[in-house]
Each structure stands twice: as C-alpha cells, then as structure tokens.
C-alpha cells in the first residue's frame, strides 16, 4: 500500500498556497474497517478523520517542502487544531486547500480548509467546506538535538515525486533534493 | 503607541498561549512555567515563536524572531558551558546574555541543565516581547 493521501495537485502558488484533491473510493479497505457493523447497526464506510488530517499534512507538507526545493525533511510535528464537521463517504472528493503561514530554518506552519465535493446527481456536484486544520512542521535536520537521521530524504520519496511531476511541478525539485539539507 | 506590559500579557495569553498549548486562560499567569505548569513540549516552542510573530507584527513593522533568539538551542553541546550536567560560570554568563528576559537568580545555586527549561515563564515571554518592541521602536532608540 502507498501512503499517498492526496491524488492530485490542482493549484500551486509558490510559497503560499497548494490545493490538492483526494477521491474517496469504496475500494479502500480502511473505510469499511473504520466503523464496522456492530449489533443493531450496519457498517458505515467513512473516511477516517485521522487520514483527512494526514491528507492535509501531505498537501501542506509538499507546499512547505517546495520552498527549499524539497531538500528539507519536513515532518508533521504538531496538529495545532483540527475541526471536521462532516464525514466523507465513497464517491466524495476531498479538497485540501493549504496556505503556508510561516516557514523558516526550523520549521513551518500552515492552515488548511477541507472542502467536500459530493456528486448528488448526474451533472450536479455540491461543494461545502467541512473543516479547518492547523499544522506545524519541523525540519528535522535543523532540530535533531543530537539525533542522526539518514542522509536521503525519506519524506519526499518517489511516490510524492510522481505526484509533483504529474502536477507539472517537477522543476521545483532541486538537483540536490534527496540529500541532506546541510 | 507603545503597548503596556499588561496589554502584551493579555495578547500573549489570548492570541498565543491558549491556542499553542490548549490550556485555559486562567491557567496562564505571569509566574506559570511553560514546561512545568503548562506542559509545553519542545515543538510547542516553535509554535509559540510563530504565533508571537503573527500576534505582534503590524503592516509596516514585522515582528521577526530569529532561530534561537527566544529559546537558545544546542546549549548542551558546548563543554565550556556545561560540565557534569550543570552550567559552568561561563555557561551562566552565556544564559544571562542570551536570555535577558529570563530570571536566573534563583537558578544560580542549582544550575542543572534539566531544570533550565522550566525557568521560562509566561512572564519571560512578556519581557522578551516588551524588550523587542522597545528596541524596534524609533522613539526608544
């Protein structure tokens, strides 16, 4: 299984904003495992909120990583706040709209709104905002406190590079990306 | 117009610490230690730094905190500053110089590196902002 919780980048404003989408599918096993059937209640296939937060973290993390050509190991360090008012179900499309608030050598902070695009009938899609998530990222090489991390950039692996390339943003990946920021 | 110490405290309490640490307003007093009383962890300090910048920046004057300015980093890696888990005289001098917003007088007897984080109180942050705003204001120069 690939730990990719965004499917496509649909908007990119350098150092400011990144919008990505994720299509929720009934073929995803975890949807059915999240609220399995219990006595008196049928199974309810919903996208776990924790994975919606992960999706936003990947969108915002890519945005933060793009600032320095993906040389930094950008790690989600803290979910400052998260609010989700509605559930995403198979057939829905989640839209992660991430805005970078601050980035420096030590880390970055971002705030994102989660929208839901729900096909209600043929040719008609309802779009509503369902939440807001604030995240803090640490650049681990700058904050390692004596800990050693691998040289290669395990954060922005091949999986992410294919998403970046598919969005036509391959040029943002520095030649030295994948090596230590040093 | 310059902000008073009380105004700075209120702003730090409402716009920075409640959000960054998820604590109630009444827990945030001037004497509260960030780590000991408010249970701040290391990553919270970066969050606090970012939120201070946002809270005290104005359109014509950014409030920018350099890395290590508010909470010095890598203190323990210099053997001239730390010996046997305690700060040396040179280490104490460095702390006083780099963190004028923290009161080290009582700590001088103990000097244990494990306790230094707990010295940073809400009052320390208020003093930090107060100094920084005064230094950046043309009327105070």
Interface residues (C-beta under 8 A of the other chain):
Chain A: X77 X78 X80 X81 X101 X102 X104 X105 X106 X107 X109 X136 X138 X142 X143 X145 X146
Chain B: X19 X20 X42 X43 X44 X46 X47 X50 X53 X54 X67 X74 X77
